[in-house]
Amino acid sequence: MKWYWWLLVAVFIILGASTLIPAPASKPNMFGYYSHCSFTPISTVICFIIAGACYWLGKRKAAKKTQ
């Protein structure tokens, strides 16, 4: 798998985790505390799904290249 696929996976995992970090905000998230994103559980899952899709695509492209 190429390095840029790993970079994309790492970026989206970090972005997903950063939505959970408590921070001052205008309104609480769906868990009830103030964080970077008001839609914390949804945005976290979306970021992790995108990271999984990037991993899957990278593995798929690498497997096609070796065939």
N, C-alpha and C positions, 0 to 999 in steps of 0.2 A: 504494500500500500504506500502511495506517495506521501511525502511529508505534509503537503498542503491539506490532505484529508485529515491527518492527525491534528493539524493546526485548527481546522474547522471544528472538529470534535471537541478539542480542548476549549476553544473560545465559547462554544455554546454551553458546555458544562459549567464554565466559570460564570457566564451570564445567567444561567439558571440558578446557580447557587447564590449569586449576588442579589437576586430578587428576594431572597429569604432574610437578608441581613437587616436587622432593625435600624431604622433611620428616621429622622424627623420628616413627617409628611402631612399633607392637608387632611387626610382621612385614613382610618385604619383599613387594613386589608381584610380579606375574607376569614382569616384566622383570628382577627380581633386585635392585632398589634400593628403599630406603625412601622412600615418598611419601605424600601426603595420603590416598590411597585404595589399599587392598590389591588391589583388582580393576582396576588402572589401565587396561590396554588395553580391557577390556570396558566400564567406566564411561565412558571417553573416547569410544568409538564410540557408545555409547547417547546421550550428550549431544549429539554431532554429528548423529546421526540425528534427534533431537528438534528441534534447530535447523533442520535441513533441512526437516522436516515443518512447522514454524512458518512458514518462508519460503514453502513451497509453498502452504500454506493461505492465507497472507496474499495471495499473488499470485492465487490462485484466487478469493478473495472480491473482490479489487479488479477482476478481469476480469469477474466476474458483475455487479458494480455498474455498470460502464460500458456493458454491453450493454442 
